[in-house]
């Protein structure tokens, strides 16, 4: 998970952090797929994941599941 204080929103910090985590997962841990579940009430986090290459794979009334596969 991640939390960015309000004073630091819209600076790309969360997206950079997610990209580093994904890079670590694919390169160092040799993962084939990474997924995330986000509250539907948190569109900013959904957008961060989408900017990092994650795609929505399912959605219900409470949460959205996104995943990214190794290239």
C-alpha angles and dihedrals in degrees: 000000000000138000125192119191116242093250089062100047120124094025097105093248096128092046091051091049093050091048090053092048091049091048090051092047095051100037105034103025094035092226118172097203138015123198136187135194116210132183110256086228090066106071092160092063091046089053092049090055093046090051087053092056101265118141129206113254100171142002137187134174093284110030147019124221117210130179141186125203126209112263 
